């Protein structure tokens, strides 16, 4: 009768691998729980009054808007966040998860709000090949990405709120969107040069 020997190193390695997988899964669950329901305040869009001043209507192209967005992001110091227009609006960024940079790609549908700002509704997202509920991804982006003050992340509805009026207000201009049709490339804005009172 042949005696079977147990390879202790093999079993120790398998147990170590299992422990690492369980630890990583546990840390991921704890992290996702930490960025999930603890900050569930109801988001409200800012209220703007009509501005007094000279009003101009501006028609532009996707290329010009992409250039402007790039300049604003550079001025804000946003190097790992890209926002650009094509057939949809696209967002590319990385988020820091346990010391690793994880790529996030979003495809968004733009809608103009009544006050002339822009809501970007999530149409598709990818996060490093993992499929997570979009609300969790938006919570992760809000918790980890350093976005400009004029971009709000709304996880409950999987949206970004682009407060263009706030972004432009520092320059003495009230800028609002009139039409934002990417397919027809009808991009119309209204700029009111504010009157000092």
Secondary structure, 3 states (H helix, E strand, C coil): CCCCCCCHHHHHHHHHHHHHHHHHHHHHHHHHHHCCHHHCCCCCCCCCCCCCEEEEEEEECHHHHHHHHHHHHHHHCCCCEEEEECCCEEEEEEEEECCEEEEEEEEEEEEECCCCCEEEEEEEEEECCECCCHHHHHHHHHHHCCCCCCEEEEHHHCEEEECHHHHHHCCCEEEEEEEEECCCCEEEEEEEEECCC
